[in-house]
Amino acid sequence: MNLTTRGDNLRMLLSMLLAVSLKFGTVPEPISGVGIKDVKLADVMIDAVNGMVKTTVGEFDVYYRPTPIPERGVTTIDIIVAAHGRVLQIAEPLTVNGIGSPQPRIGFATRDTNTPILSFELVERRMALLFDLRGEPHATYVEGTQALATGACGVPDALYAPHTTMSCEWDTDRRDFVCSQARLLRRDWGTRTSWRSFTLLGRQTITHEKDIRTPSELLTGGERMFAGEGFVEVIPIADGIDFFAIPSTRRIFELHGWLVDHRANRVMPVMMTMLEQPLRDAPEYAFDNDPPYTPDHVHLKTKVLPPIGGDGLMVVPFTVTEAYTTALFWLGYDGNSAGLLRVATDAQEYLRCNVFVRPASAISEPVVTSPPFAATMHVAGPAPRYSDFDLGLLDATACGYDAHVTWKQGFVVRRRDVTHCKASERKKLTVTEDGRVVTAALPPSP
């Protein structure tokens, strides 16, 4: 697998510049085999010995046997690792697409032949097994699956899918491969990049000394990196009150983070509310036990606007601009709880088949009453970028409605007087840095 020592960077099977599937974006899963050192090799192979190919690597013997399954269009590969006539590991069978006899590359995973880590690599299939035979043997599965770009929708769908690259090098001190994995998510307004460092076999996340590990550390002020979350940027909201914001790596203008009240010496989480749920769920890239991705620092261009609200509730509007897109947010704080509402944005989310959709956004000045806090604003429903890019996906969504916003330990949104129209009849929005929303008719595609 060409895993190298002496600081040589490894471009593994996972090094790809094309779109990758969900499984490709995850950290390799350890495979629990049934290998037991006390089992004799002859007892598990029985009469199948002649049907398996044997490769000797040092003191180890690697046996494998491909089995075509025509009705499924796949080939499974059984793998057994043995030494001195006794079984060390029986791996769960590998399954590859297509019918045939894949030719594996088998050898030591590092240049140190005294380190008993073997690799069983299918280069053309972009998959491999690493057998760690130190201590209790176990296997780590690595797979890279290229997303197919077919048909009218395949190319743009692949373009806007997550792209992942990974490089690893052998760390003699850790006695493990240290991997750095980067994930790029392309959007019309730019690219979100996030990364993670971890040990390949031990599956330990590698953090840095300056990383924040508990929200209470934010009380000391300043921009920080929060381990597993991202670069925390300070948005001064009021005297002694800061919003430590982290942009989402999955969507444009989704923020989360913590509100820090320095006078009260309090730190509380802030989650974002939207006027309505997006049409397409944010893609998931990892399982719960994967090391987390940390986003690259996205410098937020922000402008805090005059506060609204009263009666113990502070509501501070502010705008965030990235590239040529802007969003308007409200941050609420009542002394005990904090909340964030995305009021409007002119950013476009990729839906599918080269169609971009602007999320539901408020287009009127809010009418605010207090106490208790309440705000009413007219909302324009989601709209495509061009008037003639209509797949019928938006026709069932609301064309417009009045949003009634109240506060109950966070923002609560209720819809009234809903209207319907075709997607082609909806509005193009422009959000300015001072929070104004300008509407216009949708243009035709160029």
N, C-alpha and C positions, 0 to 999 in steps of 0.2 A: 504493500500500500504506500510504499515510499514515505512512511512516517520517519522523520529524520531526527538526528541528535545535533548537538553543537550549534543550536540556535538557527538551524536552517528552517525557513518557513515552509510549511507543507500546504500545497493546494490540493485539498482532498477531493473526494468525489462530490462533495457538496459545493465546490467552487463552480458556479454557473452564473452567467449573466442573463439567462432567459428566465421566464416565469417558472415558479415552482409550486408544487402542490402543498397542501397543509402539512403532510407528513414530512416533506422536505424541510419545512421551516422549524421542525422540532429537534430537540436534542435527542441523540440516539437513546433508545430504550434498552436497558439491560434485559437479556433473555434468561429466564430461569430454565436451565436444562435439567435433565435427569441423570447427569453424569455422576457416578459414585466411584471413588477410587478402588473400592473393593470388588467391583464388578469386573469379571474377566472379559477381555475383548471377544473371545470366541463365544461367550454366552449371549451377547447381544447381536452378533453378526450372523450367527447360525449358518445357514446355507447361502447367505447373501454376499459372502466375502468376494466371490468371483465377479459379482456385479458392481463392485465399488472400485473406484480408482484410488490408488494409494500414492501419496506424496510424502516424502520424508523431509522433515525440517529439523536439523540437529538431532536431538534425541526423541523427537516427537514424530508421530505418524498421523497424517490427516487423510481420512477416507471420505469420499463423496460419491454420490450416485444421483444423476438427474433422472427424473421420471416424468415423461410427457403425459399430459392429461388432455387429449384432443377435444373432448366435449366441453371443456372449460377454456380451451385455448391458452393454457399455461403449462409451465414445467416446474415441478418441485425438485428441490435438491436436498437430499439427506446428507448430513455432515457429522462425522464422528472424529474426535481427537483422542489419540491414545499415546501411551508411552510404555515401553517395556512389556507389551502384551496386556496392559490394563487400561480401561476406559477412564479418560479424564473429563470428557464433556460430550454430551449428545445434544446438539443444537436443535432448536425447533426448525423444521424444514423451511428453506427459503423458497419463495414463490416468485417466479419471473413470468412476464408476459411472453407469449409465443411458444412454439413447439421447436425443440432443438436440444442441443447439448452444449450449454455455455462452457467456455474455457476459462477456468478461474486462474488467478495469479495468487500463489500461496507462498508464504515465507514469513520471516520475522518482521514484526511491525516496526522495529527500530534497528539501527545499525549495531546496537549492543546485543550480540547473540547470546549473552549471558542473562538477558532479561526475557523470561519466557512469556512473551506476548506475540501471538501469531495473527496474521491477517489472511482472510479468505476473501479475495476481491474479484468482483465481476466488473471489470472496467467499463465495458460497453453498456452494461445495465445500470451503472452508477449505484452500485450497492456493494456492501461488504459486511463481513463479520470480523470483529476483533475478539480473539480468545485470550483472556487474561488468565494465565495458568499459575500465577503466584497465589499461594494460599488456596482458598476454596475456588475452583475454576468457575468462571462465568463468561458469558459472551455479550458483547455490545453490538447492536445492529445499527448500521448506517445506511440510509437510503436517500437517493436523490432522484426525483421524478420530474421530468420535463413536462410542462403543461403544453398540450397540443394547441396550436393556433390554426384552426380550420374554419372555413366558411366566412360569412360576412362579419360575424361577431367574434370569431376566434382571435383575430389579430388584436383588436383593441382590448378585448377582455384579458388577453395575455399581457399586453403592455401595462395595464393598470393593476395586474396581480402583484403580490409581493415578490420581490427578487432577493435572493439570499446568497451570500458568499461566506465561506468559512475557511480559515487557515489554522493549522495546529503545529506545534512544535513540542518535541520531547523535553520535559523539564527533569533534569537529573536529581534535583533536590526533592521535588514532589513525587518523583517516580511515576509520573503520569503525563499524558499529553495535555498541554494547556492550549485551549482553543479560543479564538476570537471569531465571533460570528456577527456579521452585519446584515441588516434587513433594510431594503429600500422599498418605499411605497410611493409610487409615482401618482401625482395628481395634476390636474390642469394648472393649478396655481404654484406648483413646485413639488419638491420631493422631501418626504419625511425619512430620515435615516435614524435607525436605532441599532444598538449593539449589545453584546453580552460576552463576558469572558467566563470560562468555566473549565474544570478538569473533565476530560472526556470519559475516563473510566470511573473516577470517584464521584462525578456529577456534583461537584461543589462549585458554587458561585464565587468568583473572585471579585472582591471589592477593594477599594482603595482607602487609605487611612483617613482621607479628608471627606469621605462619604458620610452623609447624615444617616443615622440608623433609627432615630426616634424623632417624631415631630417636635418634641420639646426643645431639641437643639436649635430650632428655628428662632427661639427667643433671643439668641445672641445676634441676630440680624445678618444681612448680607446674602448674596446669591450663593447657592450651594448645589451640590449634586446629592440627590436623595437616592440611596441604593435601591435599585429595582424600579424606580419611578421616573427619574429624569432630572434635568437641570431645573432647579426651582428659581424662578425669577420674581423679584420683588416688585409689586405694584402698590405704591403708597395710596391708600384709600382715604384716610383722614389722619388727623394728628394722633400719632401713637398707634395707628391701626394699619397693618399691611396685609395684602393678599399675596401669598407665596404661590404663584401659579405655575402649573405644568401643562403644556399643550399636549393633547392626545396625539399619539403616533398613528392612530387609525383613521381619524377624521379631521377635516378642517374646522378650526374654531370650536373645538370641544376642549374645555379647560376643566381641570380639577386642581385641588391643592389644599392649602390650609390658610385660615384667617388667624393672624397673630395680633392679639390685643396686648401691647406691651405694658400698658398701665395696669391692666388686670392680671398680667402675667399668665395669659391663657392662650392656648393653641387649640383650634377646633377644625375638623375637616370640612371642606367645602366641595359639594358635588353639584353638577350642573343639571338644570331642568331645561327642557326644550318646549316650545309651544305645542308641538306634536311630535310623535315618534317618526324617525326617518323611514323612508320607503324600503331601504335595504339595511339589514343589520350589519353592524361593523364586523368584518371578518375576524375570525379567531385564528391565531397562528401557533398557539402552543397549548400544551396540556398543563394541568395544575402543578405537576411535579417538575416542570422544566425550569431551568434558571431563567429569571426574568430579563427582558430586554430593557435597556436604558436608552432613552432617546438622546440624540445629539442636541446640543444647545440651540434652540430657536430663539433668537433675540426678538422679543415682542415689542413692537412699536405701539405704545399705548397712550391714550389721552383720557384723563379722569375729568368727568363733567360735574356740574353742580349737583348736589344731592337733592333727593326728593323724599317724601315720606315724613314721618313725625310720630309723636306719641310713643317714644321709646324705640321706634324702629328706624334705623338709618338705611336708606336705599341709595346707593351711589352708582350712577351710570358711568360706563367707561367704554371706549372703543379700542379694538385691537386691529392693526393693519399688518398684513403679510402679502408681499408682492403687490398685486393690484386688487386685492380683495380686502374687505373690512367687515367687521362684525360689531354689533352693539350689545353689551351685556348690562345687566343690573346685578349688583352685589348687595345683598341684604344682611343686616346684622342687628339683633335685638338685645345683645348683651349675653345671651345664653346659647344661641344657635345662629348659624350663618348659612346662606344659600346663594346660588348663582342661577340667573335666568338668561339664556340667550334670546334676545328680543328680535334681532334682525341680522341678516347677513346677505351679501351679494355673491358669496362663494358658490361654486357649482360642485356638487357631489357626483362622482361617476356612478351611474346606475347600472347599465349594461348595454351592449351592442352600440357603443359609441354615443350613447345618450347621456348628457349631463343634466342634472336637475338641481335647481336652487331650492333650498328648504323653505318651509313655511316661515314667513317673517312679517312682523308688524310694519305697517306702512303709514300709520297715522300718529299724530302726537297723542300721548296717553292723557286721559282725563283722570287725575289723581284726587282722591278724597282721603281725609284722615281726621280724627281716628274713627274706627280702626282703618288701617291702610287698605286701600282698594284702588285699582287702576283698570281702566277700560281702554282698549285700543283695537283698531281694525287690522285684521291679519289677511295677507294675501297667501293663498295656498301654494304648494310647490308648483314650479313651472320649469319647462325645459329651456334650454339655451336658445333654441331657434323655434320659430312658429311652425315650421314644417317638419320638425323632428318629433313626431307624436306616434308612439307605439300603442296608444290606448291605455298605457299603464297609469296615467294620471287622471283619467276621466272619472274614476270612482272616488278620487280624493276631493276634498272640499276646495272650491274655487276661492272662497273667502268666508270670514266669520268675524264676529266680535269676541275678543278674548277678555275675560274678566279675571284679573289677577289679584289674589289675596295672599295673606301671609299666615302660615301656621307652622312654626318651626322650620320654615322654608317657603318657597313660592308655590302657590297652588293655582293652576290654570283651568278655567272652565270655558267652554265654547257656547256661543249663543248666535242665533240667526244665521245659520249656515246656508251658503248658496253654492250652486254647482255650475260649471261651465266646462267646455272642452279645454284641453291643455293649450291648444294654439291660441286661445283667447286670453291667456293670462299675462302677467306683467313681468317686465324686466325691472330689476331693482339696482340702484346704486346707493350704497351706504357711505356717507362722508365721515371724515375723522371727528367732526363735531356732533355725530349722532343723527344727522338728518337722513331721511330715506327719500330718494327721488325715484319715481316710477315712470315707465315708458312702455310702449308696445313692444312685443317680442319681434326682433328682426328675423327675416328669412335667412336660411343658411347661405353662406357665401359660395 
